[in-house]
């Protein structure tokens, strides 16, 4: 396969994944220019939480998911559910990062970053409380879980307090994340189709027959002894490669917009929107990179 065009594509995505994973392992990667939009977004945010930090975390996780998906493939063996599940994670996490950056103006980005951080802390607090209350949890773990729940609850309170200081409504920060809805918002703003790809990968992850029937290549139909029919299919290499490409595309979209937000933009104020849905703006600011959209305020 390595001598074919498809083989070259496998080599290329392997090279690309290794490259972005190396960047993600560098703590100093993705610096913010002092006069960039995202550096300005730091103002008023609580300790440990910022738009850039939230996006960086989502980007690194998306890259890790896609790297794991690629690593799960060995010569002659492709795990369709594993690849799809990990690619789904990459698309979802990158999409959520794009949703944060696509927020309207500075306050919109800050509100969405706070919402992601609050959702994480809230769910962690609930998990640790449940662990502490479980009779099957060893006593030392219970004690640690109580402390962990308290720390996450304090983090939630700090996020809500910061939102109030920034003039952001509490309900917009404490609302549960709607990942399906957020991907829909991103698709509408950016003219992408991340939701559809995420749904197909989710079908594999949840064992829904329609996903494999649609995307796998049919091999056989087996009449089971005593009744019932078993459909046999496999995820061929070219379609597995296409699936990995979906994750790559989502990550590159987030990388590009993140780069735009980190770039020096002297004179831009709180009304600057990182992505406006107006592609013609991108060509002027970043020729040849249409996914880096920035809209200057009038």
Residue pairs with C-beta under 8 A, 6 or more apart in sequence:
1 7
1 10
1 237
2 8
2 10
2 11
6 237
6 238
6 241
9 241
10 237
10 241
13 70
13 241
13 244
13 245
13 248
14 70
16 248
17 63
17 66
17 67
17 70
17 248
20 63
20 251
20 255
21 63
21 64
21 67
23 29
23 30
24 59
24 60
24 63
24 64
30 52
30 56
30 59
30 258
30 262
31 262
32 38
32 39
32 42
32 52
32 262
33 39
33 262
33 263
33 264
33 265
34 264
35 264
35 265
35 266
35 268
36 261
36 262
36 263
36 264
36 265
37 106
37 260
37 261
37 265
37 268
37 272
37 274
37 294
38 50
38 51
38 52
38 55
38 109
38 258
38 261
38 262
39 52
39 262
40 106
40 268
40 270
41 50
41 51
41 52
41 106
41 109
41 110
41 113
41 261
42 50
42 51
42 52
44 110
44 162
44 165
44 166
45 51
45 110
45 113
45 114
45 162
45 166
46 114
46 158
46 159
46 161
46 162
47 158
49 113
49 114
49 117
49 159
49 162
50 113
51 100
51 101
51 109
51 110
51 112
51 113
51 261
52 258
52 261
52 262
53 113
54 97
54 100
54 113
54 116
54 117
55 97
55 100
55 101
55 113
55 254
55 258
55 261
56 258
58 93
58 94
58 96
58 97
58 100
58 116
58 254
59 93
59 94
59 97
59 251
59 254
59 255
59 258
61 89
61 93
62 89
62 90
62 91
62 93
62 94
62 97
62 247
62 250
62 251
62 254
63 90
63 251
65 86
65 87
65 89
65 90
65 93
65 247
66 86
66 87
66 90
66 244
66 247
66 248
66 251
68 86
69 82
69 83
69 86
69 87
69 90
69 243
69 244
69 247
70 244
72 79
72 82
72 83
72 86
73 79
73 83
73 240
78 234
78 235
78 236
78 237
78 240
80 204
80 212
80 216
80 234
80 235
80 240
81 204
81 205
81 207
83 235
83 240
83 243
83 244
84 200
84 201
84 203
84 204
84 205
84 211
84 235
84 243
85 201
85 204
85 205
86 247
87 197
87 201
87 243
87 244
87 246
87 247
88 198
88 201
88 202
88 204
88 205
90 247
90 250
90 251
91 183
91 194
91 197
91 198
91 201
91 246
91 247
91 250
92 179
92 183
92 198
94 194
94 247
94 250
94 251
94 253
94 254
95 179
95 182
95 183
95 186
95 194
95 195
95 198
95 250
95 254
96 116
96 177
96 179
96 182
96 183
97 254
97 258
98 186
98 190
98 250
98 253
98 254
98 257
98 275
99 112
99 182
99 183
99 185
99 186
100 109
100 112
100 113
100 116
101 109
101 254
101 257
101 258
101 261
101 274
101 275
102 185
102 186
102 189
102 190
102 257
102 274
102 275
103 109
103 110
103 111
103 112
103 274
104 273
105 270
105 271
105 272
105 273
106 270
106 271
106 272
107 166
107 167
107 168
107 270
108 273
109 274
110 166
110 168
111 163
111 166
111 168
111 172
111 173
114 159
114 162
114 163
114 168
114 173
115 172
115 173
115 174
115 175
115 177
116 177
117 155
117 159
118 156
118 159
118 160
118 173
118 174
119 176
119 177
121 152
121 153
121 155
121 156
121 159
122 152
122 156
122 174
124 148
124 149
124 152
125 148
125 149
125 152
125 153
125 156
128 145
128 146
128 148
128 149
128 152
129 145
129 149
131 137
131 141
131 142
131 145
132 142
132 145
132 146
132 149
134 142
137 145
156 174
159 173
160 170
160 173
160 174
163 169
163 170
163 172
163 173
164 170
180 195
180 198
183 194
183 195
183 198
184 195
186 192
186 194
187 193
187 194
187 195
189 275
189 277
190 253
190 275
190 277
190 291
190 293
191 277
192 253
194 246
194 250
197 246
197 250
200 211
200 214
200 215
201 211
201 243
201 246
202 208
202 211
203 210
203 211
203 212
203 214
204 211
204 212
204 215
209 231
212 233
212 235
213 231
213 233
215 235
215 239
215 243
216 233
216 234
216 235
216 236
216 239
217 233
217 234
217 235
217 236
217 239
218 231
218 232
218 233
219 232
219 233
219 234
220 231
220 232
221 229
221 230
221 231
221 232
222 229
222 230
222 231
222 232
223 229
223 230
224 230
235 243
252 291
253 291
256 289
256 291
256 292
257 274
257 275
257 291
257 292
257 293
259 292
260 274
260 285
260 286
260 292
260 293
260 294
261 274
265 272
265 294
268 296
268 297
269 297
271 297
272 294
272 295
272 296
272 297
273 294
273 295
273 297
274 293
274 294
275 293
275 294
275 295
276 293
276 294
276 295
277 293
278 293
278 295
279 290
279 293
281 293
281 294
281 295
281 296
282 289
282 290
282 291
282 292
282 293
282 294
283 290
285 292
285 294
286 292
